[in-house]
Amino acid sequence: MKVADRLLWAWLSRAWTGWRSALVFVQPRTVIAWQRRRFRDHWARLSNARPGRPAVAKEVRDLIGKMSVANPCWGSPPLYDAVALVDAIRGGSARARQVAAELFEQILI
């Protein structure tokens, strides 16, 4: 215990004479169950309890479909790179969007 904790308990024992009546004894498995419940509830609140993958926009799904039909030999890595370029085109600096758009045009040719 730290010094501040000791001072608090020393002050509390003098200020509150009936403190012993408030003590509650619990079994260790009860404390562990409380901790597990708190841990589970904490992470459930942080994650907003949305299961599964995030939704992919319909325009991106359509683009992937068009690109896979137009380029059947590509496979998934080039399609993944192209989708990453689409994300760069949609966001980022003006220069990043320009470079991504040029690369995207080269891919489609």
C-alpha positions as CSV (number, residue, x, y, z in Angstrom):
1,M,0.0,0.0,0.0
2,K,1.1,3.5,-0.7
3,V,1.5,6.2,2.0
4,A,-1.6,8.0,0.8
5,D,-3.7,4.8,1.1
6,R,-2.4,4.2,4.7
7,L,-3.3,7.8,5.6
8,L,-6.8,7.4,4.1
9,W,-7.5,4.2,6.1
10,A,-6.0,5.6,9.3
11,W,-8.3,8.7,9.0
12,L,-11.3,6.6,8.0
13,S,-10.9,4.2,11.0
14,R,-10.9,7.2,13.3
15,A,-13.7,9.2,11.6
16,W,-16.0,6.2,11.1
17,T,-16.2,4.0,14.3
18,G,-18.6,1.4,12.8
19,W,-16.4,0.6,9.8
20,R,-16.0,-3.1,10.8
21,S,-19.7,-3.7,10.5
22,A,-19.5,-2.7,6.8
23,L,-17.0,-5.4,5.9
24,V,-18.4,-8.1,3.7
25,F,-16.6,-11.4,3.1
26,V,-16.9,-12.9,-0.3
27,Q,-15.5,-16.1,-1.8
28,P,-12.6,-15.7,-4.3
29,R,-14.7,-17.2,-7.2
30,T,-17.2,-14.4,-6.6
31,V,-14.5,-11.7,-7.0
32,I,-13.2,-13.5,-10.1
33,A,-16.7,-13.6,-11.6
34,W,-17.1,-9.9,-10.9
35,Q,-13.8,-9.1,-12.6
36,R,-14.7,-11.3,-15.7
37,R,-18.0,-9.6,-16.0
38,R,-16.5,-6.1,-15.8
39,F,-13.8,-7.1,-18.4
40,R,-16.5,-8.5,-20.7
41,D,-18.8,-5.4,-20.3
42,H,-15.8,-3.0,-20.8
43,W,-14.8,-4.5,-24.1
44,A,-18.3,-4.9,-25.3
45,R,-18.8,-1.1,-24.8
46,L,-15.6,-0.3,-26.6
47,S,-16.4,-2.4,-29.6
48,N,-20.0,-1.3,-29.9
49,A,-20.9,-4.9,-30.3
50,R,-21.0,-4.8,-34.1
51,P,-20.1,-8.3,-35.3
52,G,-18.6,-9.1,-38.7
53,R,-16.8,-7.1,-41.3
54,P,-17.6,-3.5,-42.1
55,A,-19.8,-3.1,-45.1
56,V,-18.3,-2.5,-48.5
57,A,-19.9,0.2,-50.6
58,K,-21.9,-1.0,-53.6
59,E,-19.8,1.1,-56.0
60,V,-16.6,-0.6,-54.8
61,R,-18.2,-4.1,-55.2
62,D,-19.3,-3.2,-58.7
63,L,-15.9,-1.9,-59.6
64,I,-14.2,-5.1,-58.4
65,G,-16.7,-7.1,-60.5
66,K,-16.0,-5.1,-63.6
67,M,-12.2,-5.3,-63.1
68,S,-12.3,-9.0,-62.5
69,V,-14.3,-9.6,-65.7
70,A,-12.1,-7.3,-67.7
71,N,-8.9,-8.8,-66.4
72,P,-9.5,-12.5,-65.6
73,C,-5.8,-13.4,-65.1
74,W,-5.2,-10.8,-62.4
75,G,-6.2,-12.7,-59.3
76,S,-6.9,-11.1,-55.9
77,P,-3.6,-9.1,-55.1
78,P,-3.9,-6.7,-58.1
79,L,-7.6,-6.2,-57.4
80,Y,-6.8,-5.4,-53.8
81,D,-4.2,-2.9,-54.9
82,A,-6.7,-1.3,-57.3
83,V,-9.2,-0.9,-54.5
84,A,-6.5,0.6,-52.3
85,L,-6.0,3.2,-55.1
86,V,-9.7,3.9,-55.2
87,D,-9.4,4.7,-51.4
88,A,-6.5,7.0,-52.1
89,I,-8.4,8.7,-54.9
90,R,-11.4,9.3,-52.5
91,G,-9.3,10.7,-49.6
92,G,-5.8,12.2,-49.0
93,S,-4.0,15.2,-50.4
94,A,-4.6,16.6,-53.9
95,R,-1.2,15.2,-55.0
96,A,-2.0,11.8,-53.6
97,R,-5.3,11.7,-55.4
98,Q,-3.7,12.8,-58.7
99,V,-1.0,10.1,-58.5
100,A,-3.5,7.5,-57.5
101,A,-5.8,8.5,-60.4
102,E,-2.9,8.2,-62.9
103,L,-2.0,4.8,-61.6
104,F,-5.6,3.7,-61.7
105,E,-5.9,4.7,-65.3
106,Q,-2.7,2.7,-66.2
107,I,-4.2,-0.3,-64.5
108,L,-7.4,-0.2,-66.5
109,I,-5.6,0.2,-69.8
